């Protein structure tokens, strides 16, 4: 994993047979498990969840979501002023977001059909002993700005 969050961009190949979405620069060497998360409604926030040792990889499967992550400076009382990394992920644009250990993450569904696949570097058992939860508005990057 890297020091900070980063996006591994993929691609899309289309021909007369159909299409293939890919993120060829993403490897599964560190992955221990995966799961898919969907919210019941557009605009719903599911946040904040952090790990000291576990890293995550996030890949959009359908729809779009605002995925955010923040480095944790103090696990008991994290600074609400910490910088929040914001990424818009879409099932129409293949990519994998790398969230290293030491970060909290969360997301908001931008569309009704948003679905994200999470890949974790820890087993469920190891993750349970490295689990930190913070209020969904401790950092509040969830407003979509009109432009």
Residue frames as a rotation matrix with the C-alpha (Angstrom) as fourth column:
UNK 1
0.581 0.814 0.000 0.00
0.814 -0.581 0.000 0.00
0.000 0.000 -1.000 0.00
UNK 2
-0.111 -0.571 0.813 1.00
0.527 -0.728 -0.439 3.61
0.843 0.380 0.381 -0.32
UNK 3
-0.893 -0.291 -0.342 1.44
0.445 -0.459 -0.769 6.40
0.067 -0.839 0.540 2.22
UNK 4
-0.631 0.699 -0.336 -1.79
-0.411 -0.668 -0.620 8.12
-0.658 -0.253 0.709 1.20
UNK 5
0.247 0.808 0.535 -4.96
0.231 0.487 -0.842 7.40
-0.941 0.332 -0.066 -0.71
UNK 6
-0.645 -0.405 -0.648 -4.67
-0.532 -0.371 0.761 7.13
-0.549 0.836 0.023 -4.47
UNK 7
0.520 0.854 0.005 -6.77
-0.489 0.303 -0.818 6.15
-0.700 0.423 0.575 -7.42
UNK 8
-0.687 -0.603 0.405 -5.72
-0.008 0.564 0.826 3.34
-0.727 0.564 -0.392 -9.73
UNK 9
0.019 0.728 -0.685 -7.48
-0.813 -0.387 -0.434 4.12
-0.582 0.566 0.585 -12.99
UNK 10
-0.266 0.010 0.964 -8.75
0.302 0.950 0.073 1.41
-0.915 0.311 -0.256 -15.28
UNK 11
-0.805 -0.002 -0.593 -10.25
-0.526 -0.457 0.717 1.32
-0.272 0.889 0.367 -18.71
UNK 12
0.187 0.908 0.375 -13.07
-0.191 0.409 -0.893 0.13
-0.964 0.096 0.250 -20.89
UNK 13
-0.903 -0.398 -0.160 -12.82
-0.254 0.196 0.947 -1.79
-0.346 0.896 -0.278 -24.14
UNK 14
0.127 0.990 0.064 -15.86
-0.286 0.098 -0.953 -1.90
-0.950 0.103 0.295 -26.40
UNK 15
-0.905 -0.295 -0.307 -16.37
-0.366 0.171 0.915 -3.81
-0.217 0.940 -0.262 -29.63
UNK 16
-0.375 0.813 -0.446 -19.18
-0.729 0.038 0.684 -5.49
0.573 0.582 0.578 -31.55
UNK 17
-0.354 0.206 -0.912 -19.43
0.357 0.931 0.071 -8.26
0.864 -0.301 -0.403 -28.91
UNK 18
0.755 0.557 -0.346 -19.88
0.533 -0.214 0.819 -5.95
0.381 -0.803 -0.458 -25.89
UNK 19
0.462 -0.586 0.666 -17.56
-0.515 -0.788 -0.337 -4.38
0.722 -0.187 -0.666 -23.36
UNK 20
0.355 -0.461 -0.813 -14.84
0.773 0.634 -0.022 -5.28
0.526 -0.621 0.581 -20.87
UNK 21
0.773 -0.150 0.617 -14.09
-0.417 -0.852 0.316 -3.06
0.478 -0.501 -0.721 -17.87
UNK 22
0.504 -0.671 -0.544 -10.68
0.683 0.695 -0.225 -3.50
0.529 -0.258 0.808 -16.25
UNK 23
0.802 -0.478 0.359 -8.22
-0.593 -0.712 0.377 -2.17
0.075 -0.515 -0.854 -13.69
UNK 24
0.759 -0.483 -0.438 -5.12
0.174 0.797 -0.578 -4.08
0.628 0.362 0.689 -14.74
UNK 25
-0.216 -0.908 0.359 -2.71
-0.208 -0.316 -0.926 -2.27
0.954 -0.274 -0.121 -12.38
UNK 26
0.191 0.334 0.923 -4.61
-0.976 -0.035 0.214 -3.55
0.104 -0.942 0.319 -9.32
UNK 27
-0.441 -0.391 -0.808 -3.27
-0.287 0.914 -0.286 -6.78
0.850 0.106 -0.515 -7.80
UNK 28
0.623 0.782 0.030 -4.81
-0.367 0.258 0.894 -9.05
0.691 -0.568 0.447 -5.20
UNK 29
-0.223 -0.835 -0.503 -1.58
0.138 0.484 -0.864 -9.85
0.965 -0.262 0.007 -3.30
UNK 30
-0.939 -0.208 0.275 -2.71
-0.196 -0.333 -0.922 -8.13
0.283 -0.920 0.272 -0.07
UNK 31
-0.182 0.974 0.133 -6.43
-0.846 -0.224 0.484 -8.95
0.501 -0.024 0.865 -0.27
UNK 32
-0.970 -0.097 0.225 -7.85
-0.218 0.758 -0.614 -11.25
-0.111 -0.645 -0.756 2.41
UNK 33
-0.397 0.906 0.150 -11.58
0.751 0.414 -0.514 -10.77
-0.528 -0.092 -0.844 1.75
UNK 34
-0.972 0.161 0.174 -14.13
-0.020 -0.786 0.618 -8.73
0.236 0.597 0.767 -0.18
UNK 35
-0.364 0.913 -0.183 -17.69
0.762 0.179 -0.622 -7.51
-0.536 -0.366 -0.761 0.24
UNK 36
-0.623 0.279 0.731 -20.20
0.497 -0.581 0.645 -5.35
0.605 0.765 0.223 -1.62
UNK 37
-0.582 0.428 -0.691 -22.01
0.552 -0.417 -0.722 -2.41
-0.598 -0.802 0.006 0.00
UNK 38
-0.532 0.542 0.650 -25.18
0.462 -0.458 0.760 -0.72
0.710 0.704 -0.007 -1.27
UNK 39
-0.925 0.350 -0.150 -27.22
-0.065 -0.533 -0.844 1.94
-0.375 -0.771 0.516 0.49
UNK 40
-0.303 0.902 0.307 -31.03
0.809 0.414 -0.417 1.89
-0.503 0.122 -0.855 0.33
UNK 41
0.758 0.650 0.050 -31.25
0.593 -0.656 -0.467 5.47
-0.271 0.383 -0.883 -0.93
UNK 42
0.115 -0.640 0.760 -29.42
0.676 -0.510 -0.532 8.17
0.727 0.575 0.374 -2.82
UNK 43
0.163 -0.134 0.977 -27.72
-0.359 -0.931 -0.067 10.69
0.919 -0.340 -0.200 -0.50
UNK 44
0.982 0.186 -0.027 -27.34
-0.052 0.408 0.912 8.25
0.180 -0.894 0.410 2.38
UNK 45
0.165 -0.961 0.222 -24.02
-0.790 -0.263 -0.553 8.55
0.590 -0.084 -0.803 4.25
UNK 46
0.947 -0.052 -0.317 -22.26
0.207 0.854 0.478 5.49
0.246 -0.518 0.819 5.64
UNK 47
0.027 -0.953 0.303 -19.27
0.062 -0.301 -0.952 6.76
0.998 0.044 0.051 7.66
UNK 48
0.331 -0.908 -0.257 -16.73
-0.844 -0.163 -0.511 6.83
0.421 0.386 -0.821 9.40
UNK 49
0.984 -0.045 0.172 -14.92
-0.025 0.924 0.381 3.52
-0.176 -0.380 0.908 9.79
UNK 50
0.473 -0.877 -0.090 -11.17
-0.795 -0.380 -0.473 3.31
0.380 0.295 -0.876 10.40
UNK 51
0.944 -0.288 -0.158 -8.35
0.322 0.906 0.275 0.86
0.064 -0.311 0.948 10.98
UNK 52
0.552 -0.829 -0.087 -4.81
-0.556 -0.444 0.702 1.27
-0.621 -0.340 -0.707 12.28
UNK 53
-0.393 -0.809 0.438 -3.50
-0.328 0.568 0.755 -1.81
-0.859 0.153 -0.488 10.44
UNK 54
-0.058 0.480 0.876 -6.08
0.695 0.649 -0.310 -2.76
-0.717 0.590 -0.371 7.84
UNK 55
-0.796 -0.148 -0.587 -6.10
-0.303 -0.742 0.598 -1.25
-0.524 0.654 0.545 4.37
UNK 56
0.174 0.907 0.383 -8.99
0.274 0.328 -0.904 -1.12
-0.946 0.262 -0.192 1.93
UNK 57
-0.971 -0.238 -0.008 -9.41
0.052 -0.244 0.968 -1.03
-0.232 0.940 0.250 -1.82
UNK 58
-0.112 0.986 -0.126 -12.72
0.070 -0.118 -0.990 0.29
-0.991 -0.120 -0.056 -3.18
UNK 59
-0.979 -0.153 0.134 -14.08
0.128 0.050 0.990 -0.42
-0.158 0.987 -0.030 -6.66
UNK 60
-0.329 0.911 -0.249 -17.36
-0.700 -0.412 -0.583 0.96
-0.634 -0.018 0.773 -8.02
UNK 61
-0.750 0.145 0.646 -19.63
0.386 0.889 0.248 -1.67
-0.538 0.435 -0.722 -9.56
UNK 62
-0.175 0.771 0.612 -22.69
0.897 -0.131 0.422 0.41
0.406 0.623 -0.669 -10.42
UNK 63
0.809 0.588 -0.005 -23.98
0.549 -0.752 0.364 3.94
0.211 -0.297 -0.931 -10.04
UNK 64
-0.047 -0.813 0.581 -21.85
0.187 -0.578 -0.794 6.61
0.981 0.071 0.179 -8.41
UNK 65
0.753 0.205 -0.625 -20.65
0.636 0.015 0.772 7.42
0.168 -0.979 -0.119 -4.89
UNK 66
0.439 -0.634 0.637 -18.63
-0.514 -0.759 -0.400 10.06
0.737 -0.152 -0.659 -3.11
UNK 67
0.698 -0.315 -0.643 -15.95
0.600 0.747 0.286 8.12
0.390 -0.586 0.710 -1.22
UNK 68
0.556 -0.474 0.682 -13.91
-0.509 -0.843 -0.171 9.99
0.656 -0.253 -0.711 1.38
UNK 69
0.557 -0.433 -0.708 -10.99
0.715 0.683 0.145 9.12
0.421 -0.588 0.691 3.63
UNK 70
0.673 -0.301 0.676 -9.06
-0.473 -0.877 0.081 10.95
0.568 -0.374 -0.733 6.30
UNK 71
-0.236 -0.828 -0.508 -5.76
0.197 0.471 -0.860 10.21
0.952 -0.303 0.052 8.07
UNK 72
0.815 0.538 -0.212 -6.35
0.266 -0.023 0.964 9.66
0.514 -0.842 -0.162 11.78
UNK 73
-0.040 -0.847 0.531 -4.06
-0.296 -0.497 -0.816 11.73
0.954 -0.190 -0.231 14.02
UNK 74
-0.798 -0.090 0.596 -5.51
-0.603 0.124 -0.788 10.56
-0.002 -0.988 -0.153 17.36
UNK 75
-0.725 0.488 -0.486 -7.61
0.120 0.785 0.608 7.37
0.678 0.383 -0.628 17.53
UNK 76
-0.494 0.559 -0.666 -9.46
0.852 0.159 -0.499 8.46
-0.173 -0.814 -0.555 20.67
UNK 77
0.386 0.564 -0.730 -10.09
0.379 -0.819 -0.432 12.10
-0.841 -0.110 -0.530 19.69
UNK 78
-0.265 -0.524 0.809 -9.32
0.948 0.011 0.318 12.66
-0.175 0.852 0.494 15.98
UNK 79
-0.722 -0.107 -0.684 -9.06
0.114 -0.993 0.034 16.25
-0.683 -0.053 0.729 14.81
UNK 80
0.324 0.899 0.295 -12.24
0.597 0.047 -0.801 17.45
-0.734 0.435 -0.521 13.09
UNK 81
0.585 -0.184 -0.790 -9.98
-0.487 -0.858 -0.161 19.82
-0.649 0.479 -0.591 11.13
UNK 82
-0.311 -0.754 0.578 -8.06
0.063 0.590 0.805 16.99
-0.948 0.287 -0.136 9.42
UNK 83
-0.499 0.039 -0.866 -7.89
-0.819 -0.347 0.457 17.08
-0.282 0.937 0.205 5.62
UNK 84
0.168 0.639 0.751 -10.54
-0.099 0.769 -0.631 14.91
-0.981 0.031 0.192 3.94
UNK 85
-0.887 -0.424 -0.184 -9.64
-0.272 0.158 0.949 13.23
-0.373 0.892 -0.255 0.64
UNK 86
0.139 0.990 0.000 -12.69
-0.392 0.055 -0.919 13.14
-0.910 0.128 0.395 -1.68
UNK 87
-0.928 -0.366 -0.067 -13.12
-0.222 0.400 0.889 10.82
-0.299 0.840 -0.453 -4.65
UNK 88
0.198 0.966 -0.165 -16.13
-0.813 0.067 -0.579 10.38
-0.548 0.248 0.799 -6.91
UNK 89
-0.847 -0.417 0.329 -16.29
-0.215 0.836 0.505 6.78
-0.486 0.357 -0.797 -8.09
UNK 90
0.131 0.889 -0.438 -18.57
-0.895 -0.085 -0.439 5.62
-0.427 0.449 0.785 -10.88
UNK 91
0.181 0.043 0.983 -19.39
0.092 0.994 -0.060 2.20
-0.979 0.102 0.176 -12.26
UNK 92
0.962 0.215 0.167 -19.03
0.192 -0.102 -0.976 3.79
-0.193 0.971 -0.140 -15.70
UNK 93
0.527 -0.848 0.050 -15.35
-0.606 -0.417 -0.678 4.60
0.596 0.327 -0.734 -15.11
UNK 94
0.773 -0.211 -0.599 -13.31
0.408 0.888 0.213 1.60
0.487 -0.409 0.772 -13.90
UNK 95
-0.028 -0.796 0.605 -10.95
-0.494 -0.515 -0.701 2.43
0.869 -0.318 -0.378 -11.01
UNK 96
0.411 0.070 -0.909 -9.80
0.709 0.603 0.367 1.17
0.573 -0.795 0.198 -7.63
UNK 97
0.502 -0.206 0.840 -9.34
-0.494 -0.866 0.083 3.58
0.710 -0.456 -0.537 -4.72
UNK 98
-0.083 -0.629 -0.773 -6.50
0.552 0.617 -0.561 2.62
0.830 -0.473 0.296 -2.37
UNK 99
0.623 0.250 0.741 -7.13
-0.481 -0.624 0.615 3.51
0.617 -0.740 -0.268 1.30
UNK 100
-0.280 -0.863 -0.420 -4.03
-0.096 0.460 -0.883 2.71
0.955 -0.207 -0.212 3.38
UNK 101
0.146 0.220 -0.965 -4.00
0.904 0.366 0.220 1.65
0.401 -0.904 -0.146 7.03
UNK 102
-0.664 -0.400 -0.631 -4.32
0.685 -0.663 -0.301 4.59
-0.298 -0.633 0.714 9.42
UNK 103
-0.908 0.415 0.054 -7.27
-0.322 -0.776 0.541 6.15
0.267 0.474 0.839 7.60
UNK 104
-0.407 0.894 0.188 -11.00
0.182 0.281 -0.942 6.29
-0.895 -0.349 -0.277 8.26
UNK 105
-0.994 0.111 0.017 -13.32
0.001 -0.144 0.990 6.03
0.112 0.983 0.143 5.28
UNK 106
-0.295 0.956 0.007 -16.94
0.229 0.078 -0.970 6.57
-0.928 -0.285 -0.242 4.40
UNK 107
-0.958 -0.010 0.288 -19.17
0.286 -0.162 0.944 7.11
0.037 0.987 0.158 1.42
UNK 108
-0.277 0.908 -0.314 -22.39
-0.281 -0.389 -0.877 8.71
-0.919 -0.154 0.363 0.24
UNK 109
-0.281 0.296 0.913 -24.50
0.822 0.564 0.070 7.24
-0.494 0.770 -0.402 -2.55
UNK 110
-0.754 0.015 -0.656 -24.86
-0.265 -0.922 0.284 9.75
-0.601 0.388 0.699 -5.36
UNK 111
-0.450 0.636 -0.627 -27.26
-0.731 0.141 0.667 7.52
0.513 0.759 0.402 -7.28
UNK 112
0.432 0.746 0.507 -29.96
-0.898 0.407 0.167 5.06
-0.082 -0.527 0.846 -6.20
UNK 113
0.962 0.016 -0.271 -28.08
-0.102 0.946 -0.307 2.13
0.252 0.323 0.912 -7.73
UNK 114
0.224 -0.955 0.197 -24.64
-0.857 -0.289 -0.426 2.83
0.464 -0.074 -0.883 -6.22
UNK 115
0.999 -0.037 0.003 -22.75
0.032 0.895 0.444 -0.36
-0.019 -0.444 0.896 -5.37
UNK 116
0.321 -0.943 0.087 -19.16
-0.891 -0.332 -0.311 -0.50
0.322 0.022 -0.947 -4.11
UNK 117
0.807 -0.210 -0.552 -16.94
0.276 0.960 0.038 -3.56
0.522 -0.183 0.833 -3.75
UNK 118
0.568 -0.632 0.528 -14.50
-0.822 -0.473 0.318 -3.35
0.048 -0.614 -0.788 -0.86
UNK 119
0.519 -0.551 -0.653 -11.35
0.254 0.830 -0.497 -5.47
0.816 0.092 0.571 -0.73
UNK 120
0.853 -0.166 0.495 -9.70
-0.517 -0.404 0.755 -5.72
0.075 -0.899 -0.431 2.69
UNK 121
-0.007 -0.945 -0.326 -6.14
-0.550 0.276 -0.788 -6.57
0.835 0.174 -0.522 3.71
UNK 122
-0.757 -0.218 0.616 -7.38
-0.653 0.303 -0.694 -8.20
-0.035 -0.928 -0.372 6.97
UNK 123
-0.698 0.568 -0.435 -9.50
0.434 0.820 0.373 -11.18
0.569 0.072 -0.819 7.85
UNK 124
0.291 0.883 0.369 -12.82
0.000 -0.385 0.923 -10.57
0.957 -0.268 -0.112 9.60
UNK 125
0.670 -0.062 -0.740 -11.26
0.706 0.359 0.610 -11.74
0.228 -0.931 0.285 12.89
UNK 126
-0.401 -0.894 -0.201 -8.26
0.915 -0.401 -0.042 -9.41
-0.043 -0.201 0.979 12.62
UNK 127
-0.512 0.283 0.811 -10.46
0.238 -0.860 0.450 -6.51
0.825 0.424 0.374 11.51
UNK 128
0.533 0.823 -0.196 -12.67
0.380 -0.026 0.925 -6.88
0.756 -0.567 -0.327 14.60
UNK 129
0.457 -0.438 -0.774 -9.71
0.847 -0.051 0.529 -6.06
-0.271 -0.897 0.348 16.86
UNK 130
-0.713 -0.695 -0.087 -8.70
0.590 -0.663 0.461 -3.07
-0.378 0.278 0.883 14.70
UNK 131
-0.201 0.806 0.556 -12.08
0.835 -0.156 0.527 -1.37
0.512 0.570 -0.642 14.34
UNK 132
-0.750 -0.042 -0.660 -12.73
0.430 -0.789 -0.438 2.33
-0.502 -0.612 0.611 15.05
UNK 133
-0.058 0.823 0.566 -16.04
0.942 -0.142 0.303 4.11
0.329 0.551 -0.767 14.42
UNK 134
-0.876 -0.170 -0.452 -16.62
0.309 -0.917 -0.252 7.86
-0.371 -0.360 0.856 14.34
UNK 135
0.034 0.949 -0.313 -19.79
0.248 -0.312 -0.917 9.92
-0.968 -0.047 -0.246 13.94
UNK 136
0.138 0.088 0.986 -20.87
0.958 0.240 -0.156 10.31
-0.251 0.967 -0.052 10.31
UNK 137
0.796 0.174 0.579 -20.58
0.370 -0.898 -0.239 14.12
0.479 0.404 -0.779 10.59
UNK 138
0.540 -0.693 -0.477 -17.28
0.525 -0.166 0.835 14.28
-0.658 -0.701 0.274 12.54
UNK 139
-0.804 -0.513 -0.303 -15.87
0.011 -0.521 0.853 15.30
-0.595 0.682 0.425 9.17
UNK 140
0.155 0.983 0.101 -18.61
0.303 0.051 -0.952 16.52
-0.940 0.178 -0.290 6.87
UNK 141
-0.751 -0.521 -0.407 -17.53
-0.240 -0.359 0.902 16.46
-0.615 0.775 0.144 3.21
UNK 142
-0.552 0.554 0.623 -20.93
0.614 0.776 -0.146 15.21
-0.564 0.302 -0.768 2.06
UNK 143
0.347 0.686 -0.640 -22.31
-0.011 -0.679 -0.734 18.37
-0.938 0.262 -0.228 0.45
UNK 144
-0.079 -0.287 0.955 -22.32
0.955 0.252 0.155 18.22
-0.285 0.924 0.254 -3.34
UNK 145
-0.300 -0.153 -0.942 -21.29
0.129 -0.984 0.119 21.63
-0.945 -0.086 0.315 -4.65
UNK 146
0.722 0.568 0.395 -23.11
0.510 -0.049 -0.859 23.07
-0.468 0.821 -0.325 -7.64
UNK 147
-0.401 -0.861 -0.311 -20.86
0.251 -0.430 0.867 24.29
-0.881 0.270 0.389 -10.43
